[in-house]
Amino acid sequence: MTRVLRGIGSALRSRWGVFASVAAAVLAVDLFLPPALLSIVRKPFDYFAFNAWLPEFPHYLARPDVSIQQKLEFIPNLALFWFTADSPFGGVDWGFAVTVGDLFRFLLLSVLLGLYFALVFHRRGLASIAAPTARLAHTGGVSGALASVFGISTGGCTVMGCGAPVIPVVGLAFAGLSSGTLALLANLSLVATIVVFIAVGIGVAWLGWLAGGRVSASRQSSVAAPSAP
């Protein structure tokens, strides 16, 4: 673990811009792709709001009459903000809400992918990388790009008016599907999202291990090198 963290730290120091750019881009797409897609395939959104109850959240956490279990069950499902589109027949045609759990998942995926690409670019930027290792880093970059696209397209989002509370982003375009099909998409979304998290996490750990070993080797070479007379 120390070696992995050392490699990640080295990549962040040398490729902080890559990490920040990728993380910000992934977070922005996770937050705004679903309402944008719904606006295109269903109806443009006409209302956006933050949860007006949020200022009361600290008071809720401090309430002694609410058990810790109730708080832990309530917090992940607390909506932070939402987009909605009114139906011409009354009510809501569709709505997209970001909960605390959604935001945590978006942030975690953004950080993981930011670290992944920072490590990939860090390894590719080292002038002394051997050809096989460079090719591994290039392949890793392509794999990371595919994983990020797959993760964004399969990641579940909380919607109203679509027949299921959480469905993959690509499923938003198919509003006419049956409730059973939407439920299947929701289950597939959960499994696919877990797979993406595991795959990217393993990639970060592996690249961090390789980068950490290189940092250790460089330090040992510096210590062992004789000083000039």
C-alpha positions in Angstrom: 0.0 0.0 0.0 2.9 2.4 0.8 4.4 1.7 -2.6 1.0 2.3 -4.3 0.5 5.6 -2.5 4.0 6.7 -3.2 3.5 6.1 -6.9 0.1 8.0 -6.9 1.8 10.9 -5.1 4.5 11.0 -7.7 2.0 11.0 -10.5 -0.1 13.8 -8.8 2.9 16.0 -8.4 4.0 15.7 -12.0 0.5 15.5 -13.6 -1.8 17.5 -11.4 -3.3 19.2 -14.4 -4.3 15.9 -16.0 -5.8 14.7 -12.7 -7.8 17.9 -12.2 -9.0 18.1 -15.8 -10.1 14.5 -16.1 -11.8 14.5 -12.7 -13.7 17.8 -13.5 -14.7 16.6 -16.9 -16.1 13.2 -15.6 -18.0 15.0 -12.8 -19.5 17.5 -15.2 -20.6 14.8 -17.6 -22.1 12.7 -14.8 -24.1 15.7 -13.5 -25.2 17.2 -16.8 -25.4 14.4 -19.4 -28.7 12.9 -18.0 -30.7 16.2 -18.0 -29.2 17.1 -21.4 -30.1 13.7 -22.9 -33.6 13.9 -21.4 -34.1 17.4 -22.8 -33.2 16.1 -26.3 -35.2 12.8 -26.3 -38.1 13.8 -24.1 -38.7 17.5 -23.5 -36.4 20.4 -22.6 -36.2 21.0 -18.9 -37.9 24.1 -17.6 -37.1 24.1 -13.9 -34.0 23.7 -11.8 -33.8 24.0 -8.0 -31.7 23.1 -5.0 -33.4 21.4 -2.1 -34.8 24.2 0.1 -34.5 21.9 3.1 -30.7 21.7 2.9 -30.1 24.5 5.5 -31.9 22.3 8.0 -29.7 19.4 7.4 -27.1 20.2 10.2 -30.0 20.5 12.7 -31.4 17.1 11.6 -28.0 15.5 12.2 -27.9 17.0 15.7 -31.4 15.8 16.6 -31.2 13.4 19.6 -34.6 11.9 18.9 -33.5 10.4 15.5 -31.5 7.2 15.7 -28.2 6.9 13.9 -29.6 4.1 11.8 -32.4 6.4 10.6 -29.9 9.1 9.7 -27.7 6.7 7.8 -30.7 5.4 5.8 -32.0 9.0 5.1 -28.8 10.7 4.1 -27.8 8.8 1.0 -31.3 9.4 -0.5 -31.4 13.1 0.3 -31.9 15.0 -2.9 -29.5 17.9 -3.3 -30.9 19.4 -6.6 -33.0 18.5 -9.5 -34.0 19.3 -13.1 -37.7 18.8 -14.2 -39.8 19.3 -17.3 -43.5 19.9 -17.0 -45.9 17.7 -18.9 -48.3 19.4 -21.3 -51.0 17.2 -19.7 -50.2 18.4 -16.2 -47.6 17.2 -13.7 -44.0 16.3 -14.4 -43.0 14.8 -17.7 -39.5 13.9 -16.4 -37.2 14.8 -13.6 -33.6 14.2 -12.8 -32.4 14.5 -9.2 -28.9 14.2 -7.7 -28.9 12.7 -4.2 -26.1 12.5 -1.7 -25.4 8.9 -2.7 -25.3 9.9 -6.4 -22.9 12.8 -5.7 -20.6 10.5 -3.7 -20.6 8.0 -6.5 -19.9 10.7 -9.1 -17.0 12.2 -7.0 -15.5 8.8 -6.4 -15.5 7.8 -10.1 -14.1 11.2 -11.0 -11.2 10.9 -8.6 -10.5 7.3 -9.7 -10.4 8.2 -13.4 -8.4 11.4 -12.7 -5.8 9.3 -10.8 -5.8 6.6 -13.6 -5.0 9.1 -16.3 -2.5 11.0 -14.2 -0.7 7.7 -13.7 -0.8 6.8 -17.3 0.5 10.2 -18.5 3.1 10.2 -15.7 4.5 6.8 -16.9 4.4 7.8 -20.6 6.2 11.1 -19.8 9.2 9.4 -18.2 12.0 9.6 -20.8 13.7 6.4 -19.6 10.7 4.1 -20.0 11.4 1.0 -22.0 9.4 0.3 -25.1 7.3 -2.6 -23.7 6.4 -0.4 -20.7 5.5 2.5 -22.9 3.2 0.4 -24.9 1.6 -0.9 -21.7 1.0 2.7 -20.6 -0.5 3.5 -24.0 -2.8 0.5 -23.9 -3.7 1.5 -20.3 -4.7 4.9 -21.5 -7.0 3.5 -24.2 -8.5 1.1 -21.7 -9.1 3.9 -19.2 -10.9 5.9 -21.9 -13.1 3.0 -22.7 -13.8 2.4 -19.0 -14.7 6.0 -18.5 -17.2 6.1 -21.4 -18.6 2.7 -20.3 -18.9 3.9 -16.7 -20.7 7.2 -17.7 -23.1 5.4 -20.1 -24.0 2.7 -17.6 -24.0 4.7 -14.4 -27.4 4.8 -12.8 -29.2 8.1 -12.3 -32.3 9.0 -10.3 -35.2 10.0 -12.6 -38.9 10.6 -12.3 -41.4 9.8 -15.1 -39.3 7.0 -16.6 -40.9 4.0 -14.9 -37.9 3.2 -12.7 -36.2 5.3 -10.0 -32.6 4.5 -11.1 -31.7 3.5 -14.7 -28.5 3.8 -16.8 -28.0 7.0 -18.7 -28.3 5.2 -22.0 -31.7 4.0 -20.9 -33.1 7.5 -20.7 -33.5 7.6 -24.4 -36.0 4.7 -24.3 -39.0 6.2 -22.5 -41.4 3.8 -24.1 -39.9 0.6 -22.6 -42.0 -1.5 -20.3 -41.5 -1.3 -16.5 -40.0 -4.8 -16.5 -37.4 -3.8 -19.1 -36.5 -0.7 -17.2 -36.2 -2.7 -14.0 -33.8 -5.0 -15.8 -31.8 -2.0 -17.1 -31.6 -0.7 -13.5 -30.2 -4.0 -12.2 -27.7 -4.2 -15.1 -26.7 -0.6 -14.4 -25.9 -1.5 -10.8 -23.8 -4.5 -11.8 -22.0 -2.5 -14.6 -21.3 0.4 -12.3 -19.7 -1.9 -9.7 -17.6 -3.6 -12.4 -16.4 -0.2 -13.7 -15.4 0.9 -10.1 -13.5 -2.4 -9.5 -11.7 -2.3 -12.9 -10.6 1.3 -12.6 -9.6 0.8 -8.9 -7.4 -2.2 -9.9 -5.9 -0.1 -12.7 -5.1 2.7 -10.3 -3.5 0.3 -7.8 -1.5 -1.5 -10.5 -0.2 1.7 -12.1 0.5 3.2 -8.7 2.5 0.0 -7.8 4.6 0.3 -10.9 5.2 4.0 -10.5 6.0 3.6 -6.8 8.6 1.0 -7.6 10.2 3.3 -10.0 10.3 6.1 -7.4 12.0 3.7 -5.0 14.6 2.7 -7.6 15.3 6.3 -8.4 15.9 7.1 -4.7 18.2 4.1 -4.3 20.2 5.1 -7.3 20.6 8.6 -6.0 21.8 7.3 -2.7 24.2 4.7 -4.2 25.7 7.1 -6.7 29.1 8.3 -5.7 29.5 12.1 -5.2 31.6 14.0 -7.7 35.1 15.0 -6.4 
